[in-house]
């Protein structure tokens, strides 16, 4: 099993590195806003059409809160991804961290420039309706993004090399002995911190957008945020009925695999991105699964030759019980035919 805390200091350092530009740029924005507040109209122009003319406005009192929220939320989401995925598989490169840090810095530089430009533009104009933003602002944002991304690339450090890893189906889990009428079950809840944090951040961003632009615009953030939060946890159960996995609240939707369909079970480590191409319900030729994170997983080898994988802690115990239930089910199955 992979030691999930193999490089905790490296993971923490990258979380701090990712958050740093968003905190710094938020402070810069607040400093510029504070120095120019007395010259700003109320409301201020905050949205501009294709011709650069102001066509949307926000109250002066709400502007710093909306701007700082829109600056900080992407940083919190990206830092959460770095922390969650890095902690799960430190050094295993389930998700390349260096490009993610570079992206975080580039995005921070790109986002802060338009906010600074609209504050300066409002301060210079006689009225909010007269504020203009030209294509030069986009060029400045792209230049800032390039410089910030370069700085992020330098600060990110190199990704640790992936450790040796077996690509085989995984060893057969140790068996348990069950009596003919003995009852046994195993259940555990598993989840993804990254999905939970992302969902919460999307809800927060949706609330900010709702205040700034109305509920219609916010639904594109609120609906995915709710879906992320609903699907960030699973309850996995092994009992006399077989293997099942579903949402811990209400139990639906649920995937059930009866004992008769399982040839054997094993436990192995998986990498979400490298092995399954991502997170969630994944389907590939010969395999499918519920992959909420990288790490320890229960693998059911089906009688059809395919595999079903679900990432969950203590998967070795689950596999052992599943094998014992399969063995007892086969022993009790009728072998003769009536005449």
C-alpha positions as CSV (number, residue, x, y, z in Angstrom):
1,X,0.0,0.0,0.0
2,X,1.2,3.5,-0.8
3,X,2.0,5.7,2.2
4,X,-0.3,8.6,1.6
5,X,1.8,10.9,3.8
6,X,5.0,10.2,2.1
7,X,5.8,13.8,1.3
8,X,3.5,16.0,3.6
9,X,5.9,19.0,3.6
10,X,6.0,19.0,-0.2
11,X,2.3,19.0,-0.4
12,X,1.8,21.7,2.2
13,X,4.4,23.9,0.4
14,X,2.6,23.6,-2.9
15,X,-0.7,24.5,-1.3
16,X,0.8,27.7,0.1
17,X,2.5,28.4,-3.2
18,X,-0.8,28.1,-5.1
19,X,-2.7,30.3,-2.6
20,X,0.0,33.0,-2.5
21,X,-0.7,34.9,-5.8
22,X,-4.4,35.1,-5.1
23,X,-3.8,36.5,-1.6
24,X,-1.2,39.0,-2.9
25,X,-3.4,40.1,-5.8
26,X,-6.4,40.5,-3.6
27,X,-4.4,42.7,-1.3
28,X,-3.2,44.8,-4.3
29,X,-6.7,45.2,-5.5
30,X,-7.9,46.3,-2.1
31,X,-5.1,48.8,-1.9
32,X,-5.8,50.3,-5.3
33,X,-9.6,50.3,-4.5
34,X,-9.0,52.0,-1.2
35,X,-6.7,54.7,-2.7
36,X,-9.3,55.6,-5.4
37,X,-12.6,55.0,-3.6
38,X,-13.3,58.7,-3.1
39,X,-13.1,59.2,-6.9
40,X,-15.3,56.2,-7.8
41,X,-19.0,56.6,-8.9
42,X,-21.8,54.7,-7.3
43,X,-22.7,52.3,-8.9
44,X,-19.5,51.4,-10.7
45,X,-19.3,50.0,-14.2
46,X,-18.3,46.3,-13.9
47,X,-19.4,44.7,-17.2
48,X,-18.6,45.8,-20.7
49,X,-19.9,44.8,-24.1
50,X,-17.9,43.8,-27.2
51,X,-17.4,47.5,-28.1
52,X,-15.9,48.2,-24.7
53,X,-18.8,50.2,-23.5
54,X,-20.2,49.7,-19.9
55,X,-23.5,47.8,-19.9
56,X,-23.5,46.4,-16.3
57,X,-23.1,48.0,-12.9
58,X,-22.4,47.0,-9.3
59,X,-22.9,49.1,-6.2
60,X,-19.7,50.7,-4.8
61,X,-20.2,49.0,-1.4
62,X,-20.5,45.5,-2.9
63,X,-17.6,45.8,-5.4
64,X,-14.7,44.9,-3.0
65,X,-16.5,41.9,-1.7
66,X,-17.5,40.6,-5.1
67,X,-14.0,41.2,-6.6
68,X,-12.1,39.6,-3.7
69,X,-14.4,36.6,-3.7
70,X,-13.9,36.1,-7.5
71,X,-10.2,36.5,-7.0
72,X,-9.9,34.1,-4.0
73,X,-12.3,31.3,-4.9
74,X,-10.3,30.0,-7.9
75,X,-7.2,30.0,-5.7
76,X,-9.0,28.0,-3.0
77,X,-10.3,25.5,-5.5
78,X,-6.9,25.0,-7.1
79,X,-5.1,24.8,-3.7
80,X,-7.6,22.2,-2.5
81,X,-7.0,20.1,-5.6
82,X,-3.2,20.3,-5.1
83,X,-3.6,19.4,-1.4
84,X,-6.2,16.6,-1.9
85,X,-4.6,14.9,-4.9
86,X,-1.1,15.5,-3.6
87,X,-1.9,14.0,-0.2
88,X,-3.6,11.0,-1.7
89,X,-0.7,9.9,-3.9
90,X,2.4,12.0,-2.9
91,X,5.1,11.2,-5.4
92,X,2.9,9.0,-7.5
93,X,2.0,11.6,-10.1
94,X,-1.7,10.6,-10.2
95,X,-2.1,14.3,-11.2
96,X,0.9,16.3,-12.4
97,X,1.3,19.0,-9.8
98,X,3.8,21.3,-11.6
99,X,1.5,22.1,-14.5
100,X,-1.4,22.7,-12.1
101,X,0.7,25.2,-10.0
102,X,1.7,27.0,-13.3
103,X,-1.9,27.2,-14.4
104,X,-2.9,28.6,-11.0
105,X,-0.4,31.4,-11.3
106,X,-1.3,32.2,-14.9
107,X,-5.0,32.4,-14.0
108,X,-4.3,34.7,-11.0
109,X,-2.4,37.1,-13.2
110,X,-5.0,37.0,-15.9
111,X,-7.9,37.6,-13.5
112,X,-6.5,40.5,-11.5
113,X,-5.7,42.8,-14.4
114,X,-9.4,43.4,-15.5
115,X,-10.4,44.2,-11.9
116,X,-7.6,46.7,-11.5
117,X,-8.4,48.2,-15.0
118,X,-12.1,48.7,-14.1
119,X,-11.3,50.5,-10.8
120,X,-8.8,52.8,-12.6
121,X,-11.3,53.3,-15.5
122,X,-14.1,54.2,-13.2
123,X,-11.9,56.6,-11.2
124,X,-10.9,58.4,-14.4
125,X,-14.4,58.7,-15.9
126,X,-16.9,61.5,-15.2
127,X,-19.7,58.9,-14.9
128,X,-19.9,55.1,-14.8
129,X,-21.7,55.1,-18.2
130,X,-18.6,56.8,-19.7
131,X,-16.1,54.0,-18.6
132,X,-14.5,52.2,-21.5
133,X,-12.3,49.1,-21.6
134,X,-10.3,48.5,-24.7
135,X,-8.6,45.4,-26.1
136,X,-5.4,46.7,-24.5
137,X,-6.8,45.4,-21.2
138,X,-6.9,41.9,-22.7
139,X,-3.4,42.2,-23.9
140,X,-2.2,43.4,-20.5
141,X,-4.1,40.5,-18.8
142,X,-2.4,38.0,-21.1
143,X,1.0,39.5,-20.5
144,X,0.4,39.4,-16.7
145,X,-0.7,35.7,-17.1
146,X,2.5,34.8,-18.9
147,X,4.7,36.5,-16.3
148,X,2.8,34.9,-13.4
149,X,2.8,31.5,-15.0
150,X,6.5,31.7,-15.4
151,X,6.9,32.5,-11.8
152,X,4.6,29.7,-10.8
153,X,6.7,27.3,-12.9
154,X,9.8,28.3,-11.1
155,X,8.2,28.0,-7.6
156,X,6.4,24.7,-8.3
157,X,9.5,22.5,-8.1
158,X,9.7,19.2,-10.0
159,X,7.2,16.4,-9.7
160,X,8.6,13.4,-7.8
161,X,9.2,10.3,-10.0
162,X,6.5,7.7,-9.9
163,X,7.4,4.7,-7.8
164,X,7.6,1.2,-9.3
165,X,4.1,-0.2,-9.7
166,X,2.7,-3.6,-10.7
167,X,0.3,-3.6,-13.6
168,X,-1.1,-7.1,-12.8
169,X,-4.6,-7.8,-11.6
170,X,-3.5,-7.8,-7.9
171,X,-3.0,-10.7,-5.5
172,X,-6.0,-12.7,-4.3
173,X,-7.0,-11.4,-1.0
174,X,-6.6,-13.6,2.1
175,X,-9.6,-15.8,2.6
176,X,-11.9,-15.9,5.6
177,X,-13.7,-19.0,6.8
178,X,-17.4,-18.6,7.4
179,X,-19.8,-21.2,8.9
180,X,-22.7,-22.5,6.8
181,X,-25.1,-20.2,8.6
182,X,-22.7,-17.5,9.9
183,X,-23.7,-14.0,9.0
184,X,-21.0,-11.4,8.1
185,X,-21.0,-8.0,6.4
186,X,-18.5,-5.2,5.8
187,X,-19.4,-1.6,5.0
188,X,-17.4,1.7,4.8
189,X,-18.0,5.2,3.6
190,X,-15.4,6.6,1.2
191,X,-15.2,10.0,-0.4
192,X,-13.2,12.7,-2.2
193,X,-12.0,15.8,-0.4
194,X,-11.3,17.5,-3.7
195,X,-14.9,17.0,-5.0
196,X,-16.3,18.3,-1.6
197,X,-14.1,21.4,-1.6
198,X,-14.8,22.1,-5.3
199,X,-18.5,21.7,-4.7
200,X,-18.4,24.1,-1.7
201,X,-16.4,26.6,-3.7
202,X,-18.8,26.5,-6.7
203,X,-21.7,27.2,-4.3
204,X,-19.8,30.1,-2.8
205,X,-19.0,31.5,-6.3
206,X,-22.6,31.0,-7.3
207,X,-23.8,33.0,-4.3
208,X,-21.4,35.8,-5.2
209,X,-22.5,35.8,-8.9
210,X,-26.2,35.8,-7.7
211,X,-25.5,39.0,-5.8
212,X,-23.6,40.6,-8.6
213,X,-25.5,39.5,-11.7
214,X,-28.7,37.8,-10.6
215,X,-29.8,34.2,-10.0
216,X,-30.0,33.3,-13.7
217,X,-26.2,33.6,-14.1
218,X,-25.5,31.9,-10.8
219,X,-27.2,28.6,-11.7
220,X,-24.3,27.5,-13.9
221,X,-22.3,27.4,-10.6
222,X,-24.9,26.4,-8.1
223,X,-26.2,23.3,-9.9
224,X,-22.7,21.7,-10.5
225,X,-21.8,22.7,-6.9
226,X,-24.8,20.8,-5.5
227,X,-24.0,17.8,-7.8
228,X,-20.4,17.7,-6.6
229,X,-21.4,17.8,-2.9
230,X,-24.1,15.0,-3.4
231,X,-21.6,12.7,-5.2
232,X,-18.5,13.3,-3.2
233,X,-19.2,10.3,-0.8
234,X,-20.1,6.7,-1.3
235,X,-21.0,3.8,0.9
236,X,-19.5,0.5,-0.1
237,X,-21.0,-2.7,1.3
238,X,-20.1,-6.4,1.1
239,X,-22.6,-8.9,2.4
240,X,-24.4,-12.2,1.5
241,X,-26.0,-10.4,-1.4
242,X,-22.7,-9.4,-3.0
243,X,-21.1,-6.0,-3.6
244,X,-23.0,-2.7,-3.6
245,X,-22.0,0.9,-3.8
246,X,-24.2,4.0,-3.6
247,X,-24.7,7.4,-2.0
248,X,-24.7,7.2,1.8
249,X,-27.9,9.3,2.1
250,X,-30.9,7.4,0.7
251,X,-28.9,4.7,-1.0
252,X,-29.8,5.8,-4.5
253,X,-28.5,5.6,-7.1
254,X,-26.8,2.3,-6.2
255,X,-24.7,-0.3,-8.1
256,X,-25.3,-3.9,-7.1
257,X,-23.2,-6.9,-8.1
258,X,-24.5,-10.2,-6.9
259,X,-22.1,-13.0,-5.6
260,X,-23.0,-15.2,-8.7
261,X,-21.4,-12.6,-11.0
262,X,-18.1,-12.3,-9.1
263,X,-15.3,-14.8,-9.8
264,X,-12.9,-13.5,-7.1
265,X,-11.9,-10.3,-5.4
266,X,-8.6,-8.5,-4.7
267,X,-7.2,-5.3,-3.3
268,X,-4.8,-3.0,-5.1
269,X,-3.7,0.6,-5.5
270,X,-5.1,2.6,-8.4
271,X,-4.3,6.0,-9.9
272,X,-7.4,7.8,-10.9
273,X,-5.9,9.8,-13.8
274,X,-3.4,7.3,-15.1
275,X,-5.5,4.1,-14.8
276,X,-9.0,5.5,-15.4
277,X,-8.6,8.8,-17.1
278,X,-10.3,10.8,-14.3
279,X,-12.7,10.6,-11.4
280,X,-16.3,9.5,-11.0
281,X,-18.0,6.6,-12.7
282,X,-15.5,5.3,-15.2
283,X,-16.0,2.8,-18.0
284,X,-13.2,1.3,-20.1
285,X,-13.0,-1.8,-22.3
286,X,-12.9,-4.7,-19.8
287,X,-13.3,-2.6,-16.7
288,X,-15.5,-0.1,-14.9
289,X,-15.6,1.5,-11.5
290,X,-16.4,4.2,-9.1
291,X,-13.2,6.2,-8.6
292,X,-13.4,9.1,-6.3
293,X,-9.7,9.3,-5.5
294,X,-6.4,7.6,-6.1
295,X,-5.2,4.9,-3.7
296,X,-6.5,1.7,-2.2
297,X,-9.3,0.0,-4.1
298,X,-11.5,-3.1,-4.0
299,X,-11.5,-5.0,-7.3
300,X,-14.2,-7.5,-8.2
301,X,-13.1,-9.8,-11.0
302,X,-16.4,-10.7,-12.7
303,X,-17.3,-14.0,-14.4
304,X,-17.5,-12.2,-17.7
305,X,-13.8,-11.5,-17.5
306,X,-14.2,-7.8,-16.8
307,X,-13.4,-5.9,-13.5
308,X,-15.4,-3.5,-11.3
309,X,-13.3,-1.2,-9.1
310,X,-14.3,1.0,-6.2
311,X,-11.8,3.1,-4.3
312,X,-12.2,2.5,-0.6
313,X,-10.1,2.1,2.5
314,X,-9.6,-1.3,4.1
315,X,-10.2,-2.9,0.8
316,X,-8.2,-6.0,1.7
317,X,-10.7,-6.9,4.4
318,X,-13.6,-6.3,2.0
319,X,-12.0,-8.5,-0.6
320,X,-11.3,-11.3,1.9
321,X,-14.9,-11.3,3.0
322,X,-16.2,-11.2,-0.6
323,X,-14.0,-14.2,-1.4
324,X,-15.3,-16.1,1.6
325,X,-18.9,-15.4,0.7
326,X,-18.3,-16.5,-2.9
327,X,-16.6,-19.8,-1.7
328,X,-19.5,-20.6,0.7
329,X,-22.1,-19.7,-2.0
330,X,-20.4,-22.2,-4.4
331,X,-20.2,-24.9,-1.8
332,X,-23.9,-24.6,-1.0
333,X,-24.9,-24.5,-4.7
334,X,-26.7,-27.6,-5.9
335,X,-24.4,-29.9,-8.0
336,X,-26.8,-32.6,-9.1
337,X,-29.9,-32.7,-11.2
338,X,-33.2,-34.3,-10.2
339,X,-34.5,-37.3,-12.1
